[in-house]
Each structure stands twice: as structure tokens, then as C-alpha cells.
Amino acid sequence: MGTGLSIALPDGFVAFVVPRSGLAAKHGISIVNSPGTVDAAYRGEIRVTLINLDPTESFTVSPGDRIAQLIVMPLVKPRFIAVESLPGTHRDTGGFGSSGIST
């Protein structure tokens, strides 16, 4: 969905298009590729790909509706170094889904 908005971020910054919590909680509306990333080289219209996760109610977007939020942040460019092994953590190699749920 087009927003009619374009921005010119300075080098060293990035913007993230994220869902609005009220739309998600009240209507099941979210963003498919959240967060959508807008880099400093992008000059096109900011577009938002909405998804309705409510299986029973449709949702209509009208001009002027606040459908997303834009978070602008400084971009840190890390320097990666190849290593033979990584330092350990409390999670160690538990992998995807190994934290966040009490046992």
C-alpha cells in the first residue's frame, strides 16, 4: 500500500517500517515484512505491505489512516572477523526456540 511519502535519509541512518500496536491488538492488522527496511540510498515512495490476521473480520484502510510507524536510527556498520569458535553464553547452542519459555 502506497503511503504517498518519500524520505532522504542521511548516510549512516536506516529507517524501519513497523506495525502500530493498536491496529494489531484491535483488528489483527500487521505488516508482512516487518520491519520493512528503508536504507539511505532509497528514494522511492515508502510502501507498507499490510496483512489482516483476523480470520473473521475484514479491515478497510482509508486515506489518512495511521497504518504503520517509521523508526529512524543510526546504522552501525560492524566489522566481521572469521574465527574458529564463538565464546559461550548461558544459552550456548540451544538454537532457535531455546529461550523465552519457562520450563
C-alpha positions as CSV (number, residue, x, y, z in Angstrom):
1,M,0.0,0.0,0.0
2,G,1.4,3.3,-1.0
3,T,1.8,6.0,1.7
4,G,2.5,9.0,-0.6
5,L,5.6,9.6,1.5
6,S,9.3,9.6,0.4
7,I,12.3,10.5,2.5
8,A,16.0,11.1,2.0
9,L,17.9,9.6,5.0
10,P,21.4,10.8,5.5
11,D,24.3,8.3,5.2
12,G,24.7,6.4,8.4
13,F,21.0,6.1,9.1
14,V,18.3,3.5,8.5
15,A,14.5,3.5,8.9
16,F,12.3,0.6,9.9
17,V,8.6,0.5,9.0
18,V,6.8,-1.3,11.9
19,P,3.2,-2.1,12.8
20,R,1.1,0.0,15.0
21,S,0.2,-1.9,18.2
22,G,-3.4,-0.7,18.3
23,L,-4.2,-2.0,14.8
24,A,-2.6,-5.3,15.7
25,A,-4.4,-5.7,19.0
26,K,-7.8,-4.4,18.0
27,H,-8.0,-5.5,14.4
28,G,-5.3,-8.1,13.7
29,I,-3.6,-5.9,11.2
30,S,0.2,-6.3,10.9
31,I,3.0,-5.8,8.3
32,V,4.1,-8.8,6.2
33,N,7.8,-8.0,6.1
34,S,8.1,-6.3,9.5
35,P,10.2,-4.5,10.0
36,G,10.4,-3.1,6.5
37,T,13.8,-1.5,6.0
38,V,14.5,1.8,4.2
39,D,18.1,2.4,3.6
40,A,19.8,5.8,3.0
41,A,20.1,5.1,-0.8
42,Y,16.3,4.6,-1.2
43,R,14.4,7.5,-2.7
44,G,11.1,5.9,-3.7
45,E,7.7,6.0,-2.0
46,I,7.5,4.2,1.3
47,R,5.1,1.4,0.9
48,V,3.6,-0.8,3.6
49,T,2.5,-4.4,2.9
50,L,-0.4,-5.0,5.3
51,I,-1.8,-8.3,6.3
52,N,-5.1,-9.0,8.1
53,L,-4.6,-11.8,10.6
54,D,-8.2,-11.7,11.8
55,P,-10.0,-14.7,10.2
56,T,-13.5,-13.3,10.5
57,E,-13.4,-9.5,10.1
58,S,-12.3,-7.5,7.1
59,F,-10.5,-4.2,7.6
60,T,-10.7,-1.2,5.3
61,V,-7.9,1.3,5.1
62,S,-8.9,4.9,4.4
63,P,-6.7,7.8,3.3
64,G,-5.1,9.4,6.3
65,D,-5.3,6.3,8.5
66,R,-2.1,5.7,10.5
67,I,-1.2,2.2,9.3
68,A,2.5,2.0,10.4
69,Q,5.2,3.7,12.3
70,L,8.7,4.7,11.0
71,I,11.6,4.3,13.3
72,V,14.8,6.1,12.2
73,M,18.1,5.0,13.8
74,P,21.8,5.4,13.3
75,L,23.3,2.5,11.4
76,V,26.3,0.7,12.9
77,K,28.4,-1.0,10.3
78,P,30.2,-3.9,12.1
79,R,33.5,-5.3,11.1
80,F,33.2,-9.1,11.0
81,I,36.2,-11.3,11.8
82,A,36.3,-15.0,10.9
83,V,37.0,-17.2,14.0
84,E,37.3,-20.9,14.7
85,S,34.8,-20.8,17.5
86,L,32.5,-18.4,19.4
87,P,32.5,-17.5,23.1
88,G,29.9,-19.4,25.1
89,T,26.7,-17.9,26.6
90,H,24.0,-19.1,29.1
91,R,22.0,-20.3,26.0
92,D,25.0,-21.7,24.2
93,T,24.0,-23.7,21.2
94,G,20.3,-24.3,22.1
95,G,19.3,-22.6,18.9
96,F,16.0,-21.3,17.6
97,G,13.2,-21.6,20.2
98,S,15.5,-22.4,23.1
99,S,14.7,-19.4,25.2
100,G,11.7,-17.4,26.3
101,I,9.5,-20.2,27.6
102,S,9.7,-21.2,31.3
103,T,10.0,-24.9,31.9
